[in-house]
Amino acid sequence: MLRLATSDRDFATRFARLVEDRRESDADVARAVTGILEQVRQRGDAALAELTQRLDRHSLSGDAQWRIAPEQCEAAFAALDPRLRDALELAAARIRAYHAGQLPQDRDDTDAAGVRLG
């Protein structure tokens, strides 16, 4: 863990390095994701199968391996360390709440002239 204190003599330098490292990391992630998306757009399932083998070490050699049974998902979720499961549930709830606010609202109003708007 890196600990910075504003009272440290080299705080400004160390903080600037931390921020710059984060920017480079973000740019690297964005480049990698863009490359993956491009591969999938161009090559579809073949790219997904190759990426899954390379990144997850899981072979998608047959149709049955493209799906995970609900029972397997439930068993894997139940087997998680409770702290990890709680963290994932919190993250999922926060993501849902954030994106729920982005959904368009159904509106049905009548203005002063009696015209229905929606």
Biopython code that builds the backbone (N, CA, C, O; Angstrom):
import numpy as np
from Bio.PDB.StructureBuilder import StructureBuilder

atoms = [
    (1, "MET", "N", (0.841, -1.160, 0.000)),
    (1, "MET", "CA", (0.000, 0.000, 0.000)),
    (1, "MET", "C", (0.894, 1.233, 0.000)),
    (1, "MET", "O", (1.871, 1.307, 0.745)),
    (2, "LEU", "N", (0.554, 2.179, -0.828)),
    (2, "LEU", "CA", (1.288, 3.433, -0.900)),
    (2, "LEU", "C", (0.596, 4.449, -0.014)),
    (2, "LEU", "O", (-0.612, 4.660, -0.123)),
    (3, "ARG", "N", (1.358, 5.072, 0.857)),
    (3, "ARG", "CA", (0.775, 6.088, 1.735)),
    (3, "ARG", "C", (1.446, 7.412, 1.452)),
    (3, "ARG", "O", (2.671, 7.531, 1.478)),
    (4, "LEU", "N", (0.619, 8.404, 1.181)),
    (4, "LEU", "CA", (1.126, 9.747, 0.915)),
    (4, "LEU", "C", (0.603, 10.692, 1.990)),
    (4, "LEU", "O", (-0.542, 10.590, 2.431)),
    (5, "ALA", "N", (1.453, 11.595, 2.393)),
    (5, "ALA", "CA", (1.048, 12.631, 3.341)),
    (5, "ALA", "C", (1.444, 13.977, 2.759)),
    (5, "ALA", "O", (2.561, 14.147, 2.270)),
    (6, "THR", "N", (0.534, 14.923, 2.812)),
    (6, "THR", "CA", (0.822, 16.239, 2.235)),
    (6, "THR", "C", (1.996, 16.913, 2.933)),
    (6, "THR", "O", (2.612, 17.822, 2.375)),
    (7, "SER", "N", (2.307, 16.481, 4.133)),
    (7, "SER", "CA", (3.428, 17.079, 4.863)),
    (7, "SER", "C", (4.787, 16.525, 4.417)),
    (7, "SER", "O", (5.826, 17.075, 4.783)),
    (8, "ASP", "N", (4.790, 15.440, 3.629)),
    (8, "ASP", "CA", (6.056, 14.895, 3.132)),
    (8, "ASP", "C", (6.713, 15.877, 2.173)),
    (8, "ASP", "O", (6.035, 16.527, 1.377)),
    (9, "ARG", "N", (8.023, 15.981, 2.251)),
    (9, "ARG", "CA", (8.770, 16.915, 1.413)),
    (9, "ARG", "C", (8.575, 16.617, -0.074)),
    (9, "ARG", "O", (8.498, 17.540, -0.885)),
    (10, "ASP", "N", (8.494, 15.337, -0.437)),
    (10, "ASP", "CA", (8.371, 14.957, -1.845)),
    (10, "ASP", "C", (6.923, 14.601, -2.234)),
    (10, "ASP", "O", (6.700, 13.904, -3.224)),
    (11, "PHE", "N", (5.962, 15.075, -1.466)),
    (11, "PHE", "CA", (4.561, 14.731, -1.732)),
    (11, "PHE", "C", (4.142, 15.068, -3.161)),
    (11, "PHE", "O", (3.562, 14.224, -3.845)),
    (12, "ALA", "N", (4.422, 16.273, -3.618)),
    (12, "ALA", "CA", (3.969, 16.706, -4.945)),
    (12, "ALA", "C", (4.516, 15.793, -6.037)),
    (12, "ALA", "O", (3.789, 15.420, -6.957)),
    (13, "THR", "N", (5.775, 15.436, -5.941)),
    (13, "THR", "CA", (6.389, 14.559, -6.941)),
    (13, "THR", "C", (5.769, 13.171, -6.902)),
    (13, "THR", "O", (5.421, 12.614, -7.943)),
    (14, "ARG", "N", (5.632, 12.611, -5.707)),
    (14, "ARG", "CA", (5.073, 11.264, -5.572)),
    (14, "ARG", "C", (3.602, 11.233, -6.000)),
    (14, "ARG", "O", (3.157, 10.269, -6.624)),
    (15, "PHE", "N", (2.861, 12.268, -5.672)),
    (15, "PHE", "CA", (1.452, 12.320, -6.056)),
    (15, "PHE", "C", (1.319, 12.434, -7.576)),
    (15, "PHE", "O", (0.484, 11.763, -8.183)),
    (16, "ALA", "N", (2.137, 13.277, -8.178)),
    (16, "ALA", "CA", (2.106, 13.435, -9.635)),
    (16, "ALA", "C", (2.441, 12.113, -10.322)),
    (16, "ALA", "O", (1.823, 11.769, -11.330)),
    (17, "ARG", "N", (3.405, 11.372, -9.794)),
    (17, "ARG", "CA", (3.764, 10.072, -10.362)),
    (17, "ARG", "C", (2.594, 9.087, -10.244)),
    (17, "ARG", "O", (2.313, 8.331, -11.174)),
    (18, "LEU", "N", (1.927, 9.106, -9.107)),
    (18, "LEU", "CA", (0.770, 8.229, -8.895)),
    (18, "LEU", "C", (-0.340, 8.535, -9.896)),
    (18, "LEU", "O", (-0.919, 7.624, -10.486)),
    (19, "VAL", "N", (-0.630, 9.808, -10.081)),
    (19, "VAL", "CA", (-1.680, 10.215, -11.024)),
    (19, "VAL", "C", (-1.292, 9.841, -12.449)),
    (19, "VAL", "O", (-2.128, 9.346, -13.204)),
    (20, "GLU", "N", (-0.053, 10.067, -12.822)),
    (20, "GLU", "CA", (0.415, 9.743, -14.175)),
    (20, "GLU", "C", (0.380, 8.238, -14.427)),
    (20, "GLU", "O", (-0.018, 7.796, -15.505)),
    (21, "ASP", "N", (0.792, 7.457, -13.443)),
    (21, "ASP", "CA", (0.731, 5.993, -13.587)),
    (21, "ASP", "C", (-0.700, 5.542, -13.806)),
    (21, "ASP", "O", (-0.954, 4.643, -14.607)),
    (22, "ARG", "N", (-1.621, 6.150, -13.112)),
    (22, "ARG", "CA", (-3.045, 5.794, -13.254)),
    (22, "ARG", "C", (-3.534, 6.133, -14.660)),
    (22, "ARG", "O", (-4.262, 5.349, -15.271)),
    (23, "ARG", "N", (-3.141, 7.289, -15.172)),
    (23, "ARG", "CA", (-3.549, 7.681, -16.528)),
    (23, "ARG", "C", (-3.018, 6.695, -17.559)),
    (23, "ARG", "O", (-3.743, 6.292, -18.469)),
    (24, "GLU", "N", (-1.754, 6.305, -17.417)),
    (24, "GLU", "CA", (-1.176, 5.345, -18.355)),
    (24, "GLU", "C", (-1.896, 4.015, -18.269)),
    (24, "GLU", "O", (-2.155, 3.380, -19.292)),
    (25, "SER", "N", (-2.221, 3.590, -17.064)),
    (25, "SER", "CA", (-2.929, 2.334, -16.872)),
    (25, "SER", "C", (-4.304, 2.401, -17.530)),
    (25, "SER", "O", (-4.707, 1.461, -18.215)),
    (26, "ASP", "N", (-5.026, 3.501, -17.330)),
    (26, "ASP", "CA", (-6.341, 3.681, -17.948)),
    (26, "ASP", "C", (-6.243, 3.637, -19.467)),
    (26, "ASP", "O", (-7.084, 3.031, -20.131)),
    (27, "ALA", "N", (-5.218, 4.280, -20.012)),
    (27, "ALA", "CA", (-5.043, 4.296, -21.467)),
    (27, "ALA", "C", (-4.725, 2.894, -21.978)),
    (27, "ALA", "O", (-5.209, 2.495, -23.037)),
    (28, "ASP", "N", (-3.915, 2.147, -21.234)),
    (28, "ASP", "CA", (-3.583, 0.781, -21.634)),
    (28, "ASP", "C", (-4.823, -0.100, -21.633)),
    (28, "ASP", "O", (-5.028, -0.897, -22.548)),
    (29, "VAL", "N", (-5.647, 0.044, -20.607)),
    (29, "VAL", "CA", (-6.886, -0.735, -20.521)),
    (29, "VAL", "C", (-7.802, -0.368, -21.680)),
    (29, "VAL", "O", (-8.374, -1.249, -22.322)),
    (30, "ALA", "N", (-7.945, 0.907, -21.949)),
    (30, "ALA", "CA", (-8.819, 1.350, -23.044)),
    (30, "ALA", "C", (-8.339, 0.794, -24.382)),
    (30, "ALA", "O", (-9.150, 0.370, -25.204)),
    (31, "ARG", "N", (-7.013, 0.793, -24.604)),
    (31, "ARG", "CA", (-6.462, 0.242, -25.842)),
    (31, "ARG", "C", (-6.755, -1.250, -25.953)),
    (31, "ARG", "O", (-7.148, -1.737, -27.013)),
    (32, "ALA", "N", (-6.560, -1.972, -24.849)),
    (32, "ALA", "CA", (-6.802, -3.419, -24.860)),
    (32, "ALA", "C", (-8.272, -3.718, -25.140)),
    (32, "ALA", "O", (-8.582, -4.604, -25.936)),
    (33, "VAL", "N", (-9.168, -2.998, -24.502)),
    (33, "VAL", "CA", (-10.603, -3.216, -24.706)),
    (33, "VAL", "C", (-10.995, -2.881, -26.140)),
    (33, "VAL", "O", (-11.779, -3.608, -26.750)),
    (34, "THR", "N", (-10.466, -1.801, -26.679)),
    (34, "THR", "CA", (-10.758, -1.430, -28.064)),
    (34, "THR", "C", (-10.302, -2.530, -29.014)),
    (34, "THR", "O", (-11.012, -2.866, -29.963)),
    (35, "GLY", "N", (-9.126, -3.089, -28.766)),
    (35, "GLY", "CA", (-8.629, -4.177, -29.603)),
    (35, "GLY", "C", (-9.507, -5.416, -29.525)),
    (35, "GLY", "O", (-9.775, -6.057, -30.542)),
    (36, "ILE", "N", (-9.951, -5.752, -28.330)),
    (36, "ILE", "CA", (-10.829, -6.913, -28.157)),
    (36, "ILE", "C", (-12.148, -6.694, -28.884)),
    (36, "ILE", "O", (-12.622, -7.579, -29.596)),
    (37, "LEU", "N", (-12.735, -5.531, -28.709)),
    (37, "LEU", "CA", (-14.013, -5.243, -29.370)),
    (37, "LEU", "C", (-13.876, -5.297, -30.890)),
    (37, "LEU", "O", (-14.770, -5.789, -31.578)),
    (38, "GLU", "N", (-12.774, -4.800, -31.406)),
    (38, "GLU", "CA", (-12.551, -4.827, -32.845)),
    (38, "GLU", "C", (-12.424, -6.263, -33.348)),
    (38, "GLU", "O", (-12.980, -6.612, -34.389)),
    (39, "GLN", "N", (-11.692, -7.092, -32.610)),
    (39, "GLN", "CA", (-11.568, -8.499, -33.003)),
    (39, "GLN", "C", (-12.930, -9.181, -33.049)),
    (39, "GLN", "O", (-13.236, -9.918, -33.986)),
    (40, "VAL", "N", (-13.740, -8.927, -32.032)),
    (40, "VAL", "CA", (-15.064, -9.565, -31.971)),
    (40, "VAL", "C", (-15.955, -9.039, -33.091)),
    (40, "VAL", "O", (-16.705, -9.810, -33.690)),
    (41, "ARG", "N", (-15.890, -7.750, -33.383)),
    (41, "ARG", "CA", (-16.687, -7.203, -34.498)),
    (41, "ARG", "C", (-16.298, -7.862, -35.818)),
    (41, "ARG", "O", (-17.159, -8.217, -36.623)),
    (42, "GLN", "N", (-15.013, -8.021, -36.030)),
    (42, "GLN", "CA", (-14.542, -8.558, -37.299)),
    (42, "GLN", "C", (-14.716, -10.064, -37.422)),
    (42, "GLN", "O", (-15.060, -10.564, -38.493)),
    (43, "ARG", "N", (-14.474, -10.808, -36.310)),
    (43, "ARG", "CA", (-14.420, -12.253, -36.417)),
    (43, "ARG", "C", (-15.466, -12.987, -35.594)),
    (43, "ARG", "O", (-15.527, -14.216, -35.633)),
    (44, "GLY", "N", (-16.285, -12.262, -34.854)),
    (44, "GLY", "CA", (-17.397, -12.862, -34.132)),
    (44, "GLY", "C", (-16.993, -13.938, -33.137)),
    (44, "GLY", "O", (-16.056, -13.768, -32.357)),
    (45, "ASP", "N", (-17.727, -15.059, -33.180)),
    (45, "ASP", "CA", (-17.531, -16.138, -32.215)),
    (45, "ASP", "C", (-16.125, -16.721, -32.249)),
    (45, "ASP", "O", (-15.618, -17.152, -31.213)),
    (46, "ALA", "N", (-15.492, -16.745, -33.399)),
    (46, "ALA", "CA", (-14.128, -17.274, -33.481)),
    (46, "ALA", "C", (-13.192, -16.450, -32.591)),
    (46, "ALA", "O", (-12.339, -17.005, -31.899)),
    (47, "ALA", "N", (-13.354, -15.138, -32.612)),
    (47, "ALA", "CA", (-12.531, -14.269, -31.760)),
    (47, "ALA", "C", (-12.863, -14.510, -30.289)),
    (47, "ALA", "O", (-11.964, -14.564, -29.450)),
    (48, "LEU", "N", (-14.144, -14.653, -29.976)),
    (48, "LEU", "CA", (-14.526, -14.921, -28.590)),
    (48, "LEU", "C", (-13.904, -16.215, -28.083)),
    (48, "LEU", "O", (-13.405, -16.272, -26.960)),
    (49, "ALA", "N", (-13.934, -17.257, -28.918)),
    (49, "ALA", "CA", (-13.369, -18.546, -28.515)),
    (49, "ALA", "C", (-11.863, -18.419, -28.270)),
    (49, "ALA", "O", (-11.347, -18.942, -27.282)),
    (50, "GLU", "N", (-11.165, -17.728, -29.165)),
    (50, "GLU", "CA", (-9.716, -17.559, -28.996)),
    (50, "GLU", "C", (-9.389, -16.730, -27.754)),
    (50, "GLU", "O", (-8.482, -17.074, -26.997)),
    (51, "LEU", "N", (-10.116, -15.654, -27.551)),
    (51, "LEU", "CA", (-9.872, -14.798, -26.391)),
    (51, "LEU", "C", (-10.178, -15.528, -25.088)),
    (51, "LEU", "O", (-9.466, -15.369, -24.097)),
    (52, "THR", "N", (-11.240, -16.329, -25.097)),
    (52, "THR", "CA", (-11.594, -17.093, -23.901)),
    (52, "THR", "C", (-10.503, -18.106, -23.580)),
    (52, "THR", "O", (-10.158, -18.301, -22.414)),
    (53, "GLN", "N", (-9.964, -18.748, -24.602)),
    (53, "GLN", "CA", (-8.875, -19.699, -24.387)),
    (53, "GLN", "C", (-7.644, -18.981, -23.855)),
    (53, "GLN", "O", (-7.012, -19.443, -22.904)),
    (54, "ARG", "N", (-7.305, -17.862, -24.461)),
    (54, "ARG", "CA", (-6.088, -17.149, -24.068)),
    (54, "ARG", "C", (-6.211, -16.502, -22.691)),
    (54, "ARG", "O", (-5.297, -16.611, -21.874)),
    (55, "LEU", "N", (-7.328, -15.831, -22.428)),
    (55, "LEU", "CA", (-7.457, -15.062, -21.191)),
    (55, "LEU", "C", (-7.972, -15.879, -20.015)),
    (55, "LEU", "O", (-7.556, -15.663, -18.876)),
    (56, "ASP", "N", (-8.879, -16.820, -20.287)),
    (56, "ASP", "CA", (-9.495, -17.598, -19.212)),
    (56, "ASP", "C", (-9.009, -19.042, -19.157)),
    (56, "ASP", "O", (-9.332, -19.778, -18.225)),
    (57, "ARG", "N", (-8.228, -19.444, -20.168)),
    (57, "ARG", "CA", (-7.758, -20.832, -20.270)),
    (57, "ARG", "C", (-8.933, -21.808, -20.261)),
    (57, "ARG", "O", (-8.896, -22.853, -19.611)),
    (58, "HIS", "N", (-9.955, -21.441, -20.987)),
    (58, "HIS", "CA", (-11.162, -22.278, -21.104)),
    (58, "HIS", "C", (-11.479, -22.464, -22.580)),
    (58, "HIS", "O", (-11.600, -21.498, -23.334)),
    (59, "SER", "N", (-11.611, -23.723, -22.977)),
    (59, "SER", "CA", (-11.870, -24.030, -24.371)),
    (59, "SER", "C", (-13.365, -24.024, -24.656)),
    (59, "SER", "O", (-14.142, -24.672, -23.954)),
    (60, "LEU", "N", (-13.758, -23.297, -25.677)),
    (60, "LEU", "CA", (-15.147, -23.275, -26.131)),
    (60, "LEU", "C", (-15.231, -24.096, -27.416)),
    (60, "LEU", "O", (-15.541, -23.571, -28.485)),
    (61, "SER", "N", (-14.952, -25.383, -27.294)),
    (61, "SER", "CA", (-14.852, -26.223, -28.482)),
    (61, "SER", "C", (-16.198, -26.724, -28.989)),
    (61, "SER", "O", (-16.313, -27.069, -30.165)),
    (62, "GLY", "N", (-17.208, -26.774, -28.146)),
    (62, "GLY", "CA", (-18.516, -27.265, -28.581)),
    (62, "GLY", "C", (-19.622, -26.348, -28.106)),
    (62, "GLY", "O", (-19.420, -25.510, -27.227)),
    (63, "ASP", "N", (-20.791, -26.516, -28.696)),
    (63, "ASP", "CA", (-21.928, -25.652, -28.347)),
    (63, "ASP", "C", (-22.236, -25.655, -26.858)),
    (63, "ASP", "O", (-22.588, -24.618, -26.296)),
    (64, "ALA", "N", (-22.108, -26.817, -26.210)),
    (64, "ALA", "CA", (-22.450, -26.928, -24.787)),
    (64, "ALA", "C", (-21.544, -26.055, -23.917)),
    (64, "ALA", "O", (-21.942, -25.654, -22.823)),
    (65, "GLN", "N", (-20.336, -25.757, -24.388)),
    (65, "GLN", "CA", (-19.401, -24.982, -23.586)),
    (65, "GLN", "C", (-19.606, -23.471, -23.722)),
    (65, "GLN", "O", (-18.904, -22.694, -23.075)),
    (66, "TRP", "N", (-20.541, -23.057, -24.539)),
    (66, "TRP", "CA", (-20.838, -21.635, -24.679)),
    (66, "TRP", "C", (-21.837, -21.172, -23.632)),
    (66, "TRP", "O", (-22.103, -19.976, -23.513)),
    (67, "ARG", "N", (-22.390, -22.102, -22.878)),
    (67, "ARG", "CA", (-23.357, -21.765, -21.837)),
    (67, "ARG", "C", (-22.919, -22.365, -20.514)),
    (67, "ARG", "O", (-22.285, -23.420, -20.461)),
    (68, "ILE", "N", (-23.271, -21.669, -19.457)),
    (68, "ILE", "CA", (-23.059, -22.195, -18.114)),
    (68, "ILE", "C", (-24.443, -22.399, -17.526)),
    (68, "ILE", "O", (-25.260, -21.479, -17.509)),
    (69, "ALA", "N", (-24.702, -23.597, -17.048)),
    (69, "ALA", "CA", (-26.004, -23.923, -16.482)),
    (69, "ALA", "C", (-26.273, -23.040, -15.264)),
    (69, "ALA", "O", (-25.355, -22.741, -14.500)),
    (70, "PRO", "N", (-27.512, -22.628, -15.082)),
    (70, "PRO", "CA", (-27.849, -21.809, -13.905)),
    (70, "PRO", "C", (-27.405, -22.462, -12.598)),
    (70, "PRO", "O", (-26.981, -21.770, -11.672)),
    (71, "GLU", "N", (-27.497, -23.779, -12.519)),
    (71, "GLU", "CA", (-27.091, -24.476, -11.300)),
    (71, "GLU", "C", (-25.593, -24.305, -11.038)),
    (71, "GLU", "O", (-25.169, -24.163, -9.891)),
    (72, "GLN", "N", (-24.793, -24.321, -12.117)),
    (72, "GLN", "CA", (-23.353, -24.113, -11.960)),
    (72, "GLN", "C", (-23.057, -22.695, -11.482)),
    (72, "GLN", "O", (-22.190, -22.484, -10.634)),
    (73, "CYS", "N", (-23.779, -21.737, -12.029)),
    (73, "CYS", "CA", (-23.592, -20.342, -11.598)),
    (73, "CYS", "C", (-23.937, -20.189, -10.124)),
    (73, "CYS", "O", (-23.193, -19.566, -9.366)),
    (74, "GLU", "N", (-25.068, -20.759, -9.721)),
    (74, "GLU", "CA", (-25.498, -20.665, -8.331)),
    (74, "GLU", "C", (-24.485, -21.337, -7.406)),
    (74, "GLU", "O", (-24.170, -20.808, -6.340)),
    (75, "ALA", "N", (-23.978, -22.494, -7.808)),
    (75, "ALA", "CA", (-22.996, -23.210, -6.981)),
    (75, "ALA", "C", (-21.704, -22.395, -6.856)),
    (75, "ALA", "O", (-21.134, -22.295, -5.769)),
    (76, "ALA", "N", (-21.253, -21.822, -7.954)),
    (76, "ALA", "CA", (-20.028, -21.016, -7.920)),
    (76, "ALA", "C", (-20.215, -19.790, -7.039)),
    (76, "ALA", "O", (-19.319, -19.429, -6.276)),
    (77, "PHE", "N", (-21.377, -19.148, -7.141)),
    (77, "PHE", "CA", (-21.669, -17.965, -6.328)),
    (77, "PHE", "C", (-21.709, -18.346, -4.844)),
    (77, "PHE", "O", (-21.170, -17.630, -4.001)),
    (78, "ALA", "N", (-22.351, -19.479, -4.532)),
    (78, "ALA", "CA", (-22.455, -19.929, -3.144)),
    (78, "ALA", "C", (-21.087, -20.280, -2.570)),
    (78, "ALA", "O", (-20.868, -20.150, -1.365)),
    (79, "ALA", "N", (-20.159, -20.727, -3.427)),
    (79, "ALA", "CA", (-18.836, -21.144, -2.966)),
    (79, "ALA", "C", (-17.874, -19.976, -2.747)),
    (79, "ALA", "O", (-16.781, -20.164, -2.213)),
    (80, "LEU", "N", (-18.274, -18.780, -3.154)),
    (80, "LEU", "CA", (-17.389, -17.628, -2.986)),
    (80, "LEU", "C", (-17.169, -17.315, -1.512)),
    (80, "LEU", "O", (-18.025, -17.576, -0.666)),
    (81, "ASP", "N", (-16.013, -16.757, -1.231)),
    (81, "ASP", "CA", (-15.754, -16.226, 0.103)),
    (81, "ASP", "C", (-16.846, -15.194, 0.396)),
    (81, "ASP", "O", (-17.121, -14.349, -0.456)),
    (82, "PRO", "N", (-17.471, -15.236, 1.563)),
    (82, "PRO", "CA", (-18.576, -14.316, 1.864)),
    (82, "PRO", "C", (-18.223, -12.849, 1.667)),
    (82, "PRO", "O", (-19.073, -12.062, 1.250)),
    (83, "ARG", "N", (-16.987, -12.471, 1.959)),
    (83, "ARG", "CA", (-16.601, -11.057, 1.767)),
    (83, "ARG", "C", (-16.590, -10.682, 0.299)),
    (83, "ARG", "O", (-16.999, -9.581, -0.070)),
    (84, "LEU", "N", (-16.118, -11.607, -0.549)),
    (84, "LEU", "CA", (-16.112, -11.351, -1.987)),
    (84, "LEU", "C", (-17.545, -11.292, -2.515)),
    (84, "LEU", "O", (-17.884, -10.416, -3.311)),
    (85, "ARG", "N", (-18.381, -12.225, -2.069)),
    (85, "ARG", "CA", (-19.779, -12.239, -2.501)),
    (85, "ARG", "C", (-20.461, -10.927, -2.098)),
    (85, "ARG", "O", (-21.188, -10.344, -2.902)),
    (86, "ASP", "N", (-20.239, -10.458, -0.870)),
    (86, "ASP", "CA", (-20.825, -9.193, -0.417)),
    (86, "ASP", "C", (-20.334, -8.027, -1.271)),
    (86, "ASP", "O", (-21.105, -7.132, -1.617)),
    (87, "ALA", "N", (-19.051, -8.046, -1.604)),
    (87, "ALA", "CA", (-18.488, -6.969, -2.434)),
    (87, "ALA", "C", (-19.107, -6.986, -3.827)),
    (87, "ALA", "O", (-19.429, -5.933, -4.377)),
    (88, "LEU", "N", (-19.275, -8.176, -4.400)),
    (88, "LEU", "CA", (-19.893, -8.283, -5.727)),
    (88, "LEU", "C", (-21.351, -7.847, -5.699)),
    (88, "LEU", "O", (-21.816, -7.174, -6.619)),
    (89, "GLU", "N", (-22.073, -8.224, -4.655)),
    (89, "GLU", "CA", (-23.479, -7.821, -4.540)),
    (89, "GLU", "C", (-23.592, -6.304, -4.384)),
    (89, "GLU", "O", (-24.476, -5.686, -4.978)),
    (90, "LEU", "N", (-22.710, -5.705, -3.596)),
    (90, "LEU", "CA", (-22.714, -4.255, -3.432)),
    (90, "LEU", "C", (-22.402, -3.566, -4.758)),
    (90, "LEU", "O", (-23.065, -2.599, -5.134)),
    (91, "ALA", "N", (-21.393, -4.068, -5.461)),
    (91, "ALA", "CA", (-21.035, -3.479, -6.757)),
    (91, "ALA", "C", (-22.200, -3.585, -7.730)),
    (91, "ALA", "O", (-22.513, -2.619, -8.426)),
    (92, "ALA", "N", (-22.844, -4.747, -7.788)),
    (92, "ALA", "CA", (-23.977, -4.938, -8.701)),
    (92, "ALA", "C", (-25.119, -3.986, -8.349)),
    (92, "ALA", "O", (-25.735, -3.403, -9.242)),
    (93, "ALA", "N", (-25.403, -3.825, -7.071)),
    (93, "ALA", "CA", (-26.487, -2.916, -6.653)),
    (93, "ALA", "C", (-26.148, -1.477, -7.032)),
    (93, "ALA", "O", (-27.023, -0.738, -7.485)),
    (94, "ARG", "N", (-24.919, -1.079, -6.856)),
    (94, "ARG", "CA", (-24.517, 0.293, -7.197)),
    (94, "ARG", "C", (-24.578, 0.529, -8.709)),
    (94, "ARG", "O", (-25.006, 1.590, -9.161)),
    (95, "ILE", "N", (-24.149, -0.466, -9.479)),
    (95, "ILE", "CA", (-24.190, -0.343, -10.941)),
    (95, "ILE", "C", (-25.639, -0.245, -11.412)),
    (95, "ILE", "O", (-25.972, 0.589, -12.254)),
    (96, "ARG", "N", (-26.511, -1.120, -10.849)),
    (96, "ARG", "CA", (-27.935, -1.058, -11.225)),
    (96, "ARG", "C", (-28.538, 0.300, -10.898)),
    (96, "ARG", "O", (-29.232, 0.895, -11.722)),
    (97, "ALA", "N", (-28.270, 0.786, -9.693)),
    (97, "ALA", "CA", (-28.831, 2.068, -9.266)),
    (97, "ALA", "C", (-28.341, 3.205, -10.160)),
    (97, "ALA", "O", (-29.121, 4.082, -10.532)),
    (98, "TYR", "N", (-27.075, 3.194, -10.498)),
    (98, "TYR", "CA", (-26.518, 4.245, -11.354)),
    (98, "TYR", "C", (-27.193, 4.243, -12.723)),
    (98, "TYR", "O", (-27.625, 5.287, -13.213)),
    (99, "HIS", "N", (-27.279, 3.069, -13.332)),
    (99, "HIS", "CA", (-27.819, 3.001, -14.683)),
    (99, "HIS", "C", (-29.339, 3.145, -14.719)),
    (99, "HIS", "O", (-29.896, 3.546, -15.740)),
    (100, "ALA", "N", (-30.005, 2.825, -13.630)),
    (100, "ALA", "CA", (-31.456, 3.048, -13.578)),
    (100, "ALA", "C", (-31.753, 4.535, -13.742)),
    (100, "ALA", "O", (-32.767, 4.908, -14.332)),
    (101, "GLY", "N", (-30.882, 5.368, -13.227)),
    (101, "GLY", "CA", (-31.054, 6.809, -13.370)),
    (101, "GLY", "C", (-30.833, 7.297, -14.788)),
    (101, "GLY", "O", (-31.186, 8.434, -15.102)),
    (102, "GLN", "N", (-30.262, 6.478, -15.653)),
    (102, "GLN", "CA", (-30.021, 6.862, -17.039)),
    (102, "GLN", "C", (-31.163, 6.462, -17.965)),
    (102, "GLN", "O", (-31.210, 6.892, -19.118)),
    (103, "LEU", "N", (-32.077, 5.647, -17.469)),
    (103, "LEU", "CA", (-33.177, 5.202, -18.320)),
    (103, "LEU", "C", (-34.096, 6.369, -18.650)),
    (103, "LEU", "O", (-34.328, 7.231, -17.802)),
    (104, "PRO", "N", (-34.622, 6.408, -19.872)),
    (104, "PRO", "CA", (-35.561, 7.475, -20.201)),
    (104, "PRO", "C", (-36.836, 7.310, -19.382)),
    (104, "PRO", "O", (-37.238, 6.196, -19.048)),
    (105, "GLN", "N", (-37.442, 8.404, -19.075)),
    (105, "GLN", "CA", (-38.677, 8.405, -18.286)),
    (105, "GLN", "C", (-39.881, 8.447, -19.218)),
    (105, "GLN", "O", (-39.898, 9.210, -20.184)),
    (106, "ASP", "N", (-40.884, 7.628, -18.928)),
    (106, "ASP", "CA", (-42.153, 7.746, -19.650)),
    (106, "ASP", "C", (-42.875, 8.959, -19.088)),
    (106, "ASP", "O", (-43.089, 9.060, -17.881)),
    (107, "ARG", "N", (-43.244, 9.870, -19.962)),
    (107, "ARG", "CA", (-43.946, 11.072, -19.515)),
    (107, "ARG", "C", (-45.234, 11.195, -20.300)),
    (107, "ARG", "O", (-45.276, 10.946, -21.504)),
    (108, "ASP", "N", (-46.265, 11.576, -19.609)),
    (108, "ASP", "CA", (-47.564, 11.790, -20.228)),
    (108, "ASP", "C", (-48.187, 12.985, -19.523)),
    (108, "ASP", "O", (-48.688, 12.873, -18.404)),
    (109, "ASP", "N", (-48.149, 14.126, -20.194)),
    (109, "ASP", "CA", (-48.648, 15.363, -19.601)),
    (109, "ASP", "C", (-49.643, 16.030, -20.554)),
    (109, "ASP", "O", (-49.661, 15.767, -21.756)),
    (110, "THR", "N", (-50.432, 16.863, -19.996)),
    (110, "THR", "CA", (-51.319, 17.705, -20.798)),
    (110, "THR", "C", (-50.972, 19.147, -20.466)),
    (110, "THR", "O", (-50.984, 19.548, -19.302)),
    (111, "ASP", "N", (-50.664, 19.921, -21.501)),
    (111, "ASP", "CA", (-50.269, 21.295, -21.248)),
    (111, "ASP", "C", (-51.482, 22.193, -21.050)),
    (111, "ASP", "O", (-52.618, 21.719, -21.091)),
    (112, "ALA", "N", (-51.250, 23.497, -20.836)),
    (112, "ALA", "CA", (-52.320, 24.443, -20.531)),
    (112, "ALA", "C", (-53.327, 24.585, -21.656)),
    (112, "ALA", "O", (-54.469, 24.973, -21.415)),
    (113, "ALA", "N", (-52.918, 24.272, -22.900)),
    (113, "ALA", "CA", (-53.828, 24.371, -24.036)),
    (113, "ALA", "C", (-54.623, 23.077, -24.215)),
    (113, "ALA", "O", (-55.422, 22.969, -25.145)),
    (114, "GLY", "N", (-54.414, 22.103, -23.340)),
    (114, "GLY", "CA", (-55.136, 20.842, -23.447)),
    (114, "GLY", "C", (-54.511, 19.846, -24.390)),
    (114, "GLY", "O", (-55.131, 18.835, -24.722)),
    (115, "VAL", "N", (-53.284, 20.111, -24.834)),
    (115, "VAL", "CA", (-52.595, 19.206, -25.751)),
    (115, "VAL", "C", (-51.866, 18.151, -24.934)),
    (115, "VAL", "O", (-51.138, 18.463, -23.991)),
    (116, "ARG", "N", (-52.074, 16.910, -25.312)),
    (116, "ARG", "CA", (-51.411, 15.811, -24.598)),
    (116, "ARG", "C", (-49.993, 15.663, -25.139)),
    (116, "ARG", "O", (-49.783, 15.584, -26.349)),
    (117, "LEU", "N", (-49.030, 15.627, -24.233)),
    (117, "LEU", "CA", (-47.618, 15.510, -24.568)),
    (117, "LEU", "C", (-47.061, 14.258, -23.917)),
    (117, "LEU", "O", (-47.441, 13.905, -22.800)),
    (118, "GLY", "N", (-46.170, 13.600, -24.613)),
    (118, "GLY", "CA", (-45.580, 12.413, -24.008)),
    (118, "GLY", "C", (-44.468, 11.857, -24.834)),
    (118, "GLY", "O", (-43.864, 10.851, -24.460)),
]
sb = StructureBuilder()
sb.init_structure("model")
sb.init_model(0)
sb.init_chain("A")
sb.init_seg("    ")
for serial, (resi, resn, name, xyz) in enumerate(atoms, 1):
    if name == "N":
        sb.init_residue(resn, " ", resi, " ")
    sb.init_atom(name, np.array(xyz, "f"), 0.0, 1.0, " ", f" {name:<3s}", serial, name[0])
structure = sb.get_structure()
